């Protein structure tokens, strides 16, 4: 809708995790390197955590894209609210094996034979579990048992768990201490700082085709306002900037002003909450409320886009 108006080839602030738009901060580079190293060196068990919207799934997509080029097979579990048997069925099915109607022991035999056959060919197999903070203790125990699939020298199945900080809390529990001890590589993503937010927005605009006029569309004072409302969370930055471009286009304004950012933030009930206050929140109920609110913002964004598409079709 606004692409031709701003001379863009594509939408710069889509919230879908496109590896082409990876912004390589030091933290993100370290996390990406840790994930890739853990898998390629067959370390067995790798964990990555980060708050909602910090780019975890994007990094997973980047790793999977790299692995595709290396003849690595993987099962990608994106729905972690499964019972142990459903979890095993999903893994076996996603690896292209026949698991329908089989018992747990049959599934494990099928999976074990598959992993051994690939290992003999010097091929790597990976299990990726996104939203792993939702995993039950029973499924986490199944994952621990899967790490027993190994030779005397290395693991047959490389396991990557990705989730919110609650995953760290689960892994730190006494009941899962055996699983925690098997973690070979661990990384954590943080929100962007003010300078990184500026670079993030400029890079996305340039990749979308702005070339030298990115700073004209989003001036420095406007980006400062985006950071104030988003607190450096990439998903919220995308939401605010996408809707700001729509608003600017509706007004036929070539520049997104700070007041437009404020209006968009007000529409999404973001508010300019100081980062220090968020960091100081200790009450678990308040932290959960903040996370729920961020998820609600994502739902509002989806509804807004659907309405926008409907209007274009009319």
Buried (B, 14 or more C-beta within 10 A) or exposed (E): EBBEEBEBEEBBBBBEBEBEBBBEBEBBEEBBEBBBEBBBEBBBBBBBBBBBBBBBBBBBBBBBEBBEEEEBBBBBBEEBEBEBBEBBBBBBBBBEBEBEEBEEEBBBEBBBEBBEEBBEEEEBBBBBBBBBBBBBEEBBBBBBEBBEBBEEEEBBBBBBBBBBBBBBEBBEEEEBEEBBEBBBBBBBBBBBEEEBBBBBBBBBBBBBBBEEBBBEBBBEEBBBBBBBBBBBBBBBBBBBBBBBBBBBBEEEEEEBBBEBBBBBBEEBEBEEEEBEEBEEEEEEEEBEEBBEBBEEBBEBBEEBBEEEEEEEEE
